[in-house]
Amino acid sequence: MRIDVVTLFPKMFEGVLNESILKIAREKGIVEIDLVNLRDFTQDKHRKVDAPPYGGGPGMVIMADPVFRAVEHLRAHGRKESELVLLSPAGRKLTQRRVRRLATAPGLILLCGHYEGFDERVSEGLKPLEMSIGDYVLTGGELPAMVLIDAVVRLQPGAVGRAESIEEESFMKGTLEYPQYTRPRVVRGMAVPDVLISGDHAKIEAWRQRQSEHRTRQRRPDLARKWKER
Ligand SMILES: C[S@@+](CC[C@H](N)C(=O)[O-])C[C@H]1O[C@@H](n2cnc3c(N)ncnc32)[C@H](O)[C@@H]1O
């Protein structure tokens, strides 16, 4: 998979893309991630990409033209089929189901806003998929883009050690994951549930299933309702 990130702050990605699973996935060629500096697509001699909003108000708005140019450049250079995603708090909520769908795209072009966001004509003209990572406002689209990249890359075949570990996780089946334990058997007086050391795989499976359903009902009644309606 190929991911292009259009951003004013490419350096923000350095740490995240160069550690752990994302680093290994890039080294293995599972994903190729390119950072595209939006300032390279301005025609302004001072490389300005923002201007005050028409109608007045605080802050600056990212001008549409450099964004059009950046996307046209990418489309003309092998990214014709990439899904265009604009990060915005006003977008659709990023869920595991949407992550799964995005993970099957041949490529992604991620547009990171900053300041007061993009001139509306970016959305009108390019018709990106607008995605929000939650109902709160961040200073820029870079952290949301990193969240999306991380979630999508770990679903690529070969990125995470065992495919089952992904299938078991919260949200993949519509429920939250069951509790996990590791060595030692007792920590500060708290013991691992007996069933997990029984060696009885059918019992363990049934216990995990019950725990998963119980946890979902308790912590996320909204998810539990959806999962019941399926
Ligand atoms: C300060 S925000 C702009 C907020 C915008 N004026 C509003 O009220 O909707 C700047 C940029 O951060 C990104 N951003 C902020 N919060 C986000 C969120 N929850 N999900 C996705 N992107 C977000 C977007 O790219 C946005 O253009």
Ligand as a Chemical Component Dictionary entry (heavy atoms), coordinates in Angstrom:
data_LIG
# 
_chem_comp.id                   LIG 
_chem_comp.type                 NON-POLYMER 
_chem_comp.pdbx_formal_charge   0 
_chem_comp.three_letter_code    LIG 
# 
loop_
_chem_comp_atom.comp_id 
_chem_comp_atom.atom_id 
_chem_comp_atom.alt_atom_id 
_chem_comp_atom.type_symbol 
_chem_comp_atom.charge 
_chem_comp_atom.model_Cartn_x 
_chem_comp_atom.model_Cartn_y 
_chem_comp_atom.model_Cartn_z 
_chem_comp_atom.pdbx_ordinal 
LIG C1  C1  C 0  -7.948  23.704 14.521 1  
LIG S1  S1  S 1  -8.488  22.489 13.385 2  
LIG C2  C2  C 0  -9.742  23.366 12.498 3  
LIG C3  C3  C 0  -11.056 23.296 13.168 4  
LIG C4  C4  C 0  -12.172 23.919 12.372 5  
LIG N1  N1  N 0  -12.076 25.342 12.380 6  
LIG C5  C5  C 0  -13.496 23.476 12.981 7  
LIG O1  O1  O 0  -13.985 24.134 13.893 8  
LIG O2  O2  O -1 -14.022 22.430 12.523 9  
LIG C6  C6  C 0  -7.199  22.398 12.234 10 
LIG C7  C7  C 0  -7.097  21.090 11.489 11 
LIG O3  O3  O 0  -6.844  20.057 12.422 12 
LIG C8  C8  C 0  -7.375  18.835 11.940 13 
LIG N2  N2  N 0  -8.236  18.267 12.994 14 
LIG C9  C9  C 0  -8.499  18.832 14.190 15 
LIG N3  N3  N 0  -9.260  18.037 14.945 16 
LIG C10 C10 C 0  -9.499  16.919 14.212 17 
LIG C11 C11 C 0  -10.226 15.721 14.455 18 
LIG N4  N4  N 0  -10.898 15.511 15.571 19 
LIG N5  N5  N 0  -10.224 14.784 13.477 20 
LIG C12 C12 C 0  -9.569  14.985 12.315 21 
LIG N6  N6  N 0  -8.870  16.110 12.036 22 
LIG C13 C13 C 0  -8.833  17.062 12.968 23 
LIG C14 C14 C 0  -8.105  19.145 10.635 24 
LIG O4  O4  O 0  -7.277  18.783 9.551  25 
LIG C15 C15 C 0  -8.298  20.653 10.710 26 
LIG O5  O5  O 0  -8.351  21.235 9.429  27 
# 
loop_
_chem_comp_bond.comp_id 
_chem_comp_bond.atom_id_1 
_chem_comp_bond.atom_id_2 
_chem_comp_bond.value_order 
_chem_comp_bond.pdbx_ordinal 
LIG C1  S1  SING 1  
LIG S1  C2  SING 2  
LIG S1  C6  SING 3  
LIG C2  C3  SING 4  
LIG C3  C4  SING 5  
LIG C4  N1  SING 6  
LIG C4  C5  SING 7  
LIG C5  O1  DOUB 8  
LIG C5  O2  SING 9  
LIG C6  C7  SING 10 
LIG C7  O3  SING 11 
LIG C7  C15 SING 12 
LIG O3  C8  SING 13 
LIG C8  N2  SING 14 
LIG C8  C14 SING 15 
LIG N2  C9  SING 16 
LIG N2  C13 SING 17 
LIG C9  N3  DOUB 18 
LIG N3  C10 SING 19 
LIG C10 C11 SING 20 
LIG C10 C13 DOUB 21 
LIG C11 N4  SING 22 
LIG C11 N5  DOUB 23 
LIG N5  C12 SING 24 
LIG C12 N6  DOUB 25 
LIG N6  C13 SING 26 
LIG C14 O4  SING 27 
LIG C14 C15 SING 28 
LIG C15 O5  SING 29 
# 
